[in-house]
Amino acid sequence: MTPAELRSRIARGEWTTPTAGVLDDYQQANLVIVPQAQAYALLLFCLRNPKACPILAVGDAGDPRVPLPGAAIDIRTMLPRYRVWQQGQLVAEPTDVEAYWRDDAVAILLGCSHTFDAPLRRAGIPVSTAAPPVYTTTLPNVPAGPLAGTLVVSMRPVPRARMSQAVLVTARYPSGHGAPVHIGDPAALGIADLQAPDFGVVPPLGEDDVPVFWACGVTPQQVLPQLQSPYCISHYPGHMLVLDQRPEAFG
């Protein structure tokens, strides 16, 4: 299966599950859609918080097509699941957003940590094919106008002996959030219970495993309500857009 074939299945409603563990070595992307009037504030937030929000592409206002080379991608239908806010309130989690698209909508694609799961596996570091657990931390983001909030992270357990290798491997993928932001004690991030993530599935932790945390593209979803926008749209955590590009195309 190619990324284009997967996106076609998603658009037809044949695939509505997370995209973790599929099409290894292709870039996966988080999605945020806001009105053009709020796009500058969100882009400024992303630029000031590049670990959580590595920008891959920015669409033209009102154009649902992804501005990247390759097969045509309609951002409204080619993710398995979305989230929709209106006036800062979450109102729907549909499998397409054609009914919510507006003429002033601007789509922003951000990097995703699913991108480095395959390199980690090749390095001998076991990574679950389920969507990784995602947690809201107490670490503050760098503010940008009305947007602030706290960092969101994903977690993968890593054997203690392979810790340095995990850092080196993931640091090569800035479009996958790069190197970890924290290793070890979850309480240092304000995470009270590792077994109670906000999203995703907690994989088993062996006796010699250490929890390792990477910045996560769900971070903007914590700040979108602060825009008090007529509408905002994002991906549902773990349900990404799989692109035709390899991560190397994004530096």
N, C-alpha and C positions, 0 to 999 in steps of 0.2 A: 504494500500500500504506500502510495506517495502522499505528501501533505495535501496536494490538490484533491486526491481521492478521498482522504479523510474529511476534508472540509465539505466536499459534496455530500458525503454521508450525513454529516452534521446538518447541513442545510435541508436535507430531506427528512430530518427527524429520526434517522436511523442510529444516531450516536448521541447520547445525552449524558454520558458519564465523564469523569475526569480524564485528562490527557496525560497524566503522569505515566511514565514507562512505555510510551508509544513513540515510534519514529525517532529513535535515539539519534542524536547529533544534528537535529534540526532545531533552529531557534524557536522557542515558544515565547508567547507574549501575553502580558497583562494588558487590559484595556480600560481606558477611562474616556468617557464622552461627556462634554459639557457645552453649554451655549458659548458662542463666540465671545460674548461679553465677559465670561469668566475664564476663558482659555489662558489669557496672559497670567493671571494669578496662579493657576494650576501649573503652568509651565515654569514659572518662577520657583514655585515650591519644589518641583522636580529637579531643577537645576541646583537648588541649594541642598537637596537631599539625594545626591546621585547614587549612593549605595542602595537605597530603597527604590529609587525611581530612575533607572537608566533609560533614557529616551531612545527609542528605536526609530520612530517615525511619527509625523504629525500630519493629519489630513487637512484638506481645504474645507472651509465652512460649507456645510450642506452636502458634501460629497461623501457617500458611504464607502467609496473604494479606497483600499489601502494603497498609499503612495510608495510602493516598492516594486522592483522588477519581478517578473514572473506572472503566473496565472492571476486573473482578476479575482480579487477577494472582496466580497460584500461584507462589511463589518457587522451588518445587522443580522446576519443569519449563520455565520460560519464559526461561532463559538458554541459549545454545547449548552451553556446556561449563562444567564446574565442577572444583574441586579439593577433595579430602577428606583431612583429617589425622586420625590417631588417636594419642593420646599423643605428639604432637609430630612424628610421622612421616607423610610424604605417602604415602597408600595407594591413591588412585584419582583418575582424571580423567574422570568419567562425563559423559554428556549429560543426565542428570537425577539428582536426589538423593532421590527418594521413599524409597528403601530405607534412606537414612542419616538421615532426619528423625526427631527425637525430641520427646517431649512437653514438654521444657524448652527447646527450641531458640528462640533469639532472633535475628531477622534484622535486620541493620543495612545500610542503603543509603547509599553514599557517592558524591559527585560524580565525574565522569569528563571527561577532556580532549577526548574525541570531541565533546563538546557545543560547543566553540568552533571546530571545524574549518571549518564552513560560514561563519561570520562572517569567518574569516581568508581564505577563498577569495574572498568578496565584496569584501574589501579589496584584492584583487589579489595576495595572498600564496599561492603554490602550495602545496597540502597534498595529500599522497598519500591515496588512498582505502584503502590497506592499513593494517593496524594499525601504529601508530608503534613505533619501537624503544624498548625499556624497559631501563633499566640500574640496577643496585644501586650506590649511591655510598658514599663513606666519611663523608658528613655525618651526624652523630648526630641522632637524633630527641630530642625532649624526653621524658624517661622518665615513666612512669606505673606505679607499683608494679613488678611483675615485667616490664613491657614497656618495651623501649628500642629497640635495633637502629639501623639507618641508613636514610636517606631513599632512596626509589626515584624515578626520574625518567623521563619520556618526552622524546623529542627530535624536533624538526622543524627542518629547515634553512630559514633565512629570508634572502632577499637583503639585503645590508648596507644598501642604501638604504631598505628598508622595516622596519628593526629597530624604530624608535620606534613605528611604526604597529602592529606585532605586539604590542608591550607594551601599548599603549593598548586595543587590541581585546580582548585576553584578560583584562585587568584588570577588564573589565565583567562577567566571568562567574566569580564566586567558586564557583559550583557546578560549574565546570569546572577548578578549581584556580587560577583567577586569573592574575596576571602571572607571568612566568618567575621561576625561582629562580636561574638562572645563564645567562649568555650567553658563548659563546666556548670557551676551552680546556677540553676534557673532563678533562684531567689534574687540574684544580683540584677536580674532584668525585671523584677517585680512579678515573676511567674510563680504563683503559690502552689500550683498542682500541675506537674508535667503530664499527668494522665487526663487532664481536662482542657484540651485545646479549644480554641474558638472555632476552628475548622480542621478538617483532615483527620487522619488516622494515626495514632501513636504506634510505631512499630515496637516489637519486643526489644528490650535493652538487656544485653548480656552482662555478666559480672564485670567484664573488662571494658565495657562500652562507656563512652563519655558523651553526654549530650552536646551537640555543636549547633550553633545558631547562626543563620544567615539573615541579612536584611531581606524583606519580602515586599513584593509589589502590591500586596493588599494594603500597604500603608496609606495610599491616597484615599481608600475607602473610609478610613477613620476621620479624614478631614473634609470629605465632600459635604457632609451636612452643614459645615461651617459656612459654606458658600450661600446657603439659603436660596439656591437657584431654583427656577421653575422646574427644571429637570436635570438629573445627572444619571449616567448609565455606566456600569462597569461589568467586568466579567464576574461570575460567581467563583469564589476561591477554588483553585484546582482545575477549573474548566477553561483552558487557555485557547488562544489562537495559535495554531501551528503554521509557521511560515515556510516558504520555499527555501529560504536562505539558511546557510550554516552560521553558527555564531561568529566565525571568523570574519564574516562580512560586516560586522558591527564594531570591529576593533577590540 
